[in-house]
Amino acid sequence: MWFRRDLRLTDNPALAAAARHAAPGGEIIALFCQDDRLARGAGAARLAFMADCLAALDADIDGHLVVRSGRPEHVVPGLVAEVGADAVFVAEDFGPYGRERDERVAVELRRRDAHLVRVGSPYAVPPGEVRTRAGEPYKVFTPFARAWRSHGWPDPVPAPRRVRWARGGGGDGPPAAPPVVAELPEPGEAAAKRAARRFFDGSLASYADARDRPDLDATSRLSPYLKWGCLHPRQLLAELGRSGGDDAFRTELCWREFYADVLWHRPDTVRRVFLPAMRGIEVDTGVGTDEAFLAWAEGRTGYPFVDAGMRQLVAEGWMHNRVRMIAASFLVKDLHLDWTRGALFFMQHLVDGDLASNHHGWQWVAGTGTDPAPYFRVFNPVTQGERYDPDGDYVRRWIPELRSIAGREVHRPWARPSGPPPGYPHPIVDHAEERAVALRRYAVVKG
């Protein structure tokens, strides 16, 4: 059993299939391959959480997890040859690199009279299965969501019983977690189940109304567990009913599936815009843009709602989704920088960094992705803050320089007679002016 983004025992169809294949009396080797190619784009927070989740999985199977480092097309067939295995079970990977990697592994396994057996995926509905009546992929979320719900998904499967775990000839052991600044969530499958239970018993009832409020603890915080497969979305969907909160959360899970589907059909959108017409959009470059990017990355733009989000990102390896949109919009449409710079920065810091969701979320904000007409959507960081952080509690939590300012006035510190408090900057750009620039640039490419 080659674990990747499915670091759990329950509702793991690949593991269940491996157990059936090994029965009766056979052994299963639990393998995790440390692949440097995948680690390059991940920051310390995501790698540390992965390492902690691997340690939790290792404990769950009594120390039998075999961890080896190297290229998977060498590591996996090499271990198969050592132990005489005839099959390697995996959850199918639908990402651009994962698909290529798995095909290379499959070729090498066939040379050793073994097979790569793909069972299940990290999604309720595997990418590519939901299509229009004409057989085409969906390019807009709402019709995809309707078709996705109609398609449905299987029920969760229990963990296989009495698995005989083999030692597998040794390995490197679970990796040591790199040092991190961010405060990470508790790792592992058991922690994920507890977090899900807290959400279902607590915030789900008010989720439809409160999920956009970063000043409240109103979201599930389950995205890191979904990223590494400590939970499967099926397990969450199976718990949902028909209330407004349940339906809103189901829709948020669907966004994750939609973006995975988009990436499966269009792997080029990791680096290129989804809409060809938007490839000519003008972006700023040069030394001055580097300074602007650094101010954005360090939470020094002078716009408190943006800065609070960027500081939360570094401190927690996570950012509230509403604030992600505002921070992204500011980089692209106020600073006029290429969306890929921000997307890569997020991936370097997010503990839940998911290529499909992150990059296509950025394209949605940038107006280059899957949306009927998003180019004229320019989020106002001040009014957004006043609406979704009405008392300013979120801003004051993350920007200590502004804690002396009470109420919603904290969203406009430059408007006070004395200006911003010492240590906090004036806005680095005028939002109204930059909004006009952005709209002019979009009008050019839209014709």
Secondary structure, 3 states (H helix, E strand, C coil): CEECCCCCCCCCHHHHHHHHHHCCCCCECEEEEECHHHHCCCCHHHHHHHHHHHHHHHHHCCCCEEEEECCHHHHHHHHHHHHCCCEEEECCCCCHHHHHHHHHHHHHHHCCCCEEEECCCCCCCCCCCCCCCCCCCCCCHHHHHHHHHHHCCCCCCCCCCCCCECCCCCCCCCCCCCCCCCCCCCCCHHHHHHHHHHHHHCHHHHHHHHCCCCCCCCCCCCHHHHHCCCCCHHHHHCCCCCCHHHHHHHHHHHHHHHHHHHHHHCHHHHCCCCCHHHHHCCCCCCHHHHHHHHHHHCCCCCCHHHHHHHHHHHHHCCCCHHHHHHHHHHHHHHCCCCHHHHHHHHHHHCCCCCHHHHHHHHHHHHCCCCCCCCCCCCCCHHHHHHHHCCCCHHHHHHCHHHCCCCHHHHHCHHHCCCCCCCCCCCCCCCHHHHHHHHHHHHHHHHC
